[in-house]
Every structure is written in C-alpha cells, then in structure tokens.
Amino acid sequence: MPFKSFEDGTLEVAANASSLIVIYTAPMMRLGIASALRLYAGLNGKTIYQAGKLADAADAIRSAHRGDVIIADVSAWSALEKDTSGLRDHVRGNGVAIAIVACTDESAHRLLQLRGVAGVVSPECEPKEIELAVSDIAEGNTYFKHENKLAPATGLSKLSSRQVEILELMTRGLLNKQIAWELGVTEGTVKSHVSAILEKLGCDRRTQAIAAFLQSLGVGQNHNQTLAA
C-alpha cells in the first residue's frame, strides 16, 4: 500500500514528505476520500493526513509546502479563509494548493479561482476522478470541470467578468472604496456594478449576494438566514 494514513489528532508526517491533507467534517466522507487516494499508484509517496476540522490539521498545514494539496469541504475552506493564526498566510506564501469537495457550477468556479482555489471535485464523482484532480493540482495545474449536472442553479451565470471580480472582493468583506482601489476604478463605477449584481441575483443586500455565492457551493439556507439577519 503506497500511503501511510494517520488518525485524527495524530501527526507523524516526516519533514520531507509530500502530503495530502484531507479536512472533512463528515467522518465517512473523510475516510472515503482518503481511501480513494490510497488506491492509485499515481500518488505514490504522498502521506495522507486526515482531520475533521481546520484546527486539528493546523500542524500538518504548517509543515506543508509546494506540491502538497489540501482537500477540504466548504466549511474547512471557509475557516481557512477567515484564519488569523497564520495558517492562511502559510498556505498562500508556500504554494500549498487547495481543492474543494463541493457541488458547484461554472460561475462558482470563476469566483473560487479568484479566491485562490486550485480545483473542485464533486462529492458524487468516481474515485478515479479524485486521483486525476489531486495529481493535476499537485503538479501546479488547476482542475475545474465546468459540466456539473448536480450543481444547483444560481444567478451567478448572469454576472459579467467584472461583476464576478467585484462579488469576489465583496465576499472578502471589502467596502466599495476598497474595491475601487483594488480594481483601479472609481467608487461610483463599483456602486453601479454592485447594484447590478444585487439585481441579477435578486438580492436586496450585499450579505444576501455573498450568501448566494456560498449557496452555490452547497452551503444551505441556515447560513443564508444568518447572513441576512
């Protein structure tokens, strides 16, 4: 068997080992992904570390480097995006790739790529696809399959490329003035785009537009209601 697997909370990864870090809340999904990865010789030499939440994978992430891949569910990715302990900076600064297991559409893929995600794998995919995705991502490529019949229908496809950029910056918590500075446009231009985004997504507030993006990743109504409150 080409892989060595560790239980949650145990970290025995050699300093020079390339690793795959699986972070998934649901135990059966986490074990299933790790088991699928062990099947394929194309990933020979990779060490698999499993965790149910971001905090449990912190030591493994701090030891990760270019060529390593984090395979996470949406909640773990969201936690990493909000991290202030240095994990997010380590991932970005050391070229650690992130793959999300989620049911998404092409429009969500565009946003995720802007957020630095290297690939998306459907939770309904065949085990072989996990190997293909992780192998590509570990080599520095991206993996986004635009045809996903299981993806929820969203209004994100109505957005222009510029509006996708602005929505992505909105999801980071940037205000209109900050977005204008990032994109080199006027604040008035940003306001016009934000109004168009809200109209196309059928939203009254920015938080609802952000929730629409999260829903495109499979995050349910409960999160939407919390944001809209």
C-alpha positions as CSV (number, residue, x, y, z in Angstrom):
1,M,0.0,0.0,0.0
2,P,1.7,3.3,-1.1
3,F,0.2,5.5,1.5
4,K,0.5,5.9,5.2
5,S,-2.6,7.1,7.0
6,F,-3.0,8.8,10.4
7,E,-5.9,9.1,12.7
8,D,-7.4,12.4,13.7
9,G,-5.2,14.4,16.1
10,T,-2.1,12.4,15.3
11,L,0.7,14.0,13.3
12,E,3.7,11.9,12.3
13,V,4.4,13.3,8.9
14,A,8.1,13.3,8.0
15,A,9.5,16.8,7.4
16,N,10.5,16.0,3.8
17,A,7.3,14.0,2.9
18,S,4.9,15.4,0.4
19,S,1.4,15.3,1.9
20,L,-2.3,15.3,1.1
21,I,-4.3,16.9,3.9
22,V,-8.0,15.8,3.9
23,I,-10.2,18.0,6.1
24,Y,-13.8,17.0,6.0
25,T,-16.4,17.3,8.8
26,A,-18.3,14.1,7.9
27,P,-16.2,11.1,9.0
28,M,-17.4,8.7,6.3
29,M,-16.7,11.2,3.6
30,R,-13.2,12.0,5.1
31,L,-12.3,8.3,5.3
32,G,-13.8,7.7,1.8
33,I,-11.6,10.4,0.2
34,A,-8.5,9.1,1.9
35,S,-9.3,5.5,0.9
36,A,-9.8,6.5,-2.7
37,L,-6.5,8.3,-2.7
38,R,-4.7,5.2,-1.5
39,L,-5.9,3.2,-4.5
40,Y,-3.8,4.9,-7.1
41,A,-0.1,4.5,-7.8
42,G,0.0,7.9,-9.4
43,L,0.0,9.4,-5.9
44,N,2.7,7.0,-4.6
45,G,4.9,8.6,-2.0
46,K,2.3,11.0,-0.7
47,T,1.5,11.0,3.0
48,I,-2.2,11.4,3.9
49,Y,-3.3,13.3,7.0
50,Q,-6.9,13.3,8.0
51,A,-8.8,15.8,10.2
52,G,-12.4,16.7,10.9
53,K,-11.8,20.4,11.3
54,L,-9.2,23.0,10.4
55,A,-7.8,23.3,13.9
56,D,-7.0,19.6,14.0
57,A,-5.0,19.9,10.8
58,A,-3.0,23.0,11.9
59,D,0.3,21.3,12.5
60,A,0.1,19.4,9.2
61,I,-0.7,22.6,7.3
62,R,2.2,24.4,8.9
63,S,4.5,21.6,7.6
64,A,3.1,21.7,4.1
65,H,4.9,23.1,1.1
66,R,4.6,23.5,-2.7
67,G,3.4,20.2,-4.2
68,D,1.2,19.4,-1.2
69,V,-2.6,19.6,-1.5
70,I,-5.3,20.3,1.0
71,I,-8.6,18.6,0.1
72,A,-11.4,20.3,2.1
73,D,-15.1,20.6,2.4
74,V,-16.6,24.1,2.2
75,S,-16.7,24.7,6.0
76,A,-13.0,23.9,6.3
77,W,-12.1,26.2,3.4
78,S,-14.3,29.0,4.8
79,A,-12.5,28.6,8.2
80,L,-9.1,28.8,6.4
81,E,-10.2,31.9,4.6
82,K,-11.1,33.6,7.9
83,D,-8.0,32.3,9.7
84,T,-5.9,34.9,11.6
85,S,-3.4,32.5,13.2
86,G,-1.0,32.4,10.2
87,L,-2.3,29.2,8.5
88,R,-3.9,31.0,5.6
89,D,-0.7,33.1,5.1
90,H,1.4,29.9,5.2
91,V,-0.7,28.2,2.6
92,R,-0.6,31.2,0.2
93,G,3.0,32.0,0.8
94,N,4.3,28.4,0.3
95,G,2.3,27.5,-2.7
96,V,0.1,24.9,-0.9
97,A,-2.8,24.0,-3.3
98,I,-6.4,23.8,-2.1
99,A,-9.1,21.6,-3.6
100,I,-12.7,21.8,-2.5
101,V,-15.1,19.0,-2.5
102,A,-18.4,20.6,-3.4
103,C,-21.3,20.6,-5.9
104,T,-20.7,23.8,-7.9
105,D,-21.3,25.3,-11.3
106,E,-19.1,27.2,-13.7
107,S,-19.9,30.6,-12.3
108,A,-18.9,29.5,-8.8
109,H,-15.7,28.1,-10.3
110,R,-14.8,31.6,-11.6
111,L,-15.2,33.0,-8.1
112,L,-13.3,30.2,-6.5
113,Q,-10.3,30.6,-8.8
114,L,-10.2,34.3,-7.9
115,R,-10.1,33.2,-4.3
116,G,-7.1,31.0,-4.9
117,V,-8.8,27.6,-5.0
118,A,-6.9,25.2,-7.4
119,G,-9.8,22.8,-8.1
120,V,-13.2,21.5,-7.3
121,V,-14.3,17.9,-7.1
122,S,-17.9,16.8,-6.9
123,P,-18.8,14.7,-3.8
124,E,-20.6,12.4,-6.3
125,C,-17.6,11.8,-8.5
126,E,-15.9,8.4,-9.1
127,P,-12.8,7.6,-7.0
128,K,-10.6,7.8,-10.1
129,E,-11.5,11.5,-10.6
130,I,-10.1,12.2,-7.1
131,E,-6.8,10.9,-8.3
132,L,-6.8,12.9,-11.5
133,A,-7.8,16.1,-9.7
134,V,-5.2,15.8,-7.0
135,S,-2.4,14.7,-9.4
136,D,-3.1,17.7,-11.6
137,I,-3.3,20.1,-8.7
138,A,-0.1,18.8,-7.0
139,E,1.7,19.5,-10.3
140,G,0.7,23.1,-10.2
141,N,-2.3,22.9,-12.5
142,T,-6.0,23.6,-11.9
143,Y,-8.9,21.2,-12.0
144,F,-12.4,22.6,-12.7
145,K,-15.0,20.5,-14.6
146,H,-17.4,23.0,-15.9
147,E,-20.1,20.5,-16.7
148,N,-21.7,19.5,-13.4
149,K,-25.3,18.3,-13.7
150,L,-25.6,18.1,-9.9
151,A,-24.7,21.8,-9.4
152,P,-27.5,24.0,-8.0
153,A,-29.0,26.5,-10.4
154,T,-27.7,30.0,-9.5
155,G,-27.9,33.5,-10.8
156,L,-24.1,33.8,-10.8
157,S,-24.1,32.9,-14.5
158,K,-25.7,36.2,-15.3
159,L,-22.8,38.2,-14.0
160,S,-20.2,39.8,-16.2
161,S,-16.5,39.1,-15.6
162,R,-16.1,42.4,-13.9
163,Q,-19.1,41.8,-11.7
164,V,-17.6,38.4,-10.7
165,E,-14.4,40.1,-9.7
166,I,-16.4,42.6,-7.6
167,L,-18.5,39.9,-6.0
168,E,-15.3,38.0,-5.1
169,L,-14.0,41.1,-3.4
170,M,-17.3,41.6,-1.6
171,T,-17.0,38.1,-0.2
172,R,-13.7,39.2,1.4
173,G,-15.5,41.9,3.2
174,L,-14.2,44.8,1.2
175,L,-16.2,48.1,1.0
176,N,-16.9,49.9,-2.2
177,K,-14.0,52.3,-1.7
178,Q,-11.6,49.4,-1.1
179,I,-12.9,47.5,-4.1
180,A,-12.4,50.6,-6.3
181,W,-8.8,50.9,-5.1
182,E,-8.1,47.2,-5.8
183,L,-9.5,47.4,-9.4
184,G,-8.3,50.9,-10.3
185,V,-11.8,52.2,-11.0
186,T,-14.0,54.9,-9.4
187,E,-16.2,54.2,-6.4
188,G,-19.2,55.3,-8.5
189,T,-18.4,52.5,-11.0
190,V,-18.2,50.0,-8.2
191,K,-21.5,51.1,-6.8
192,S,-23.1,50.7,-10.2
193,H,-21.7,47.2,-10.5
194,V,-22.9,46.3,-7.0
195,S,-26.4,47.5,-7.8
196,A,-26.3,45.3,-11.0
197,I,-25.1,42.3,-9.0
198,L,-27.8,42.6,-6.5
199,E,-30.5,43.0,-9.2
200,K,-29.2,40.0,-11.2
201,L,-29.1,37.8,-8.1
202,G,-32.4,39.0,-6.8
203,C,-30.9,40.4,-3.6
204,D,-31.6,43.5,-1.5
205,R,-28.4,43.5,0.4
206,R,-24.7,42.7,-0.1
207,T,-24.9,40.0,2.5
208,Q,-27.5,38.2,0.5
209,A,-25.3,38.3,-2.6
210,I,-22.5,36.7,-0.6
211,A,-24.9,34.1,0.7
212,A,-25.9,33.3,-2.9
213,F,-22.3,32.6,-3.6
214,L,-22.0,30.4,-0.6
215,Q,-25.2,28.5,-1.6
216,S,-23.6,27.8,-5.0
217,L,-21.0,25.8,-3.0
218,G,-23.7,23.8,-1.3
219,V,-24.0,25.8,1.9
220,G,-27.6,25.6,3.0
221,Q,-30.3,28.0,3.9
222,N,-29.3,28.3,7.6
223,H,-26.1,30.1,6.6
224,N,-28.1,32.4,4.3
225,Q,-30.6,33.2,7.1
226,T,-27.7,34.0,9.4
227,L,-26.1,36.4,7.0
228,A,-29.4,38.1,6.2
229,A,-30.3,38.6,9.8
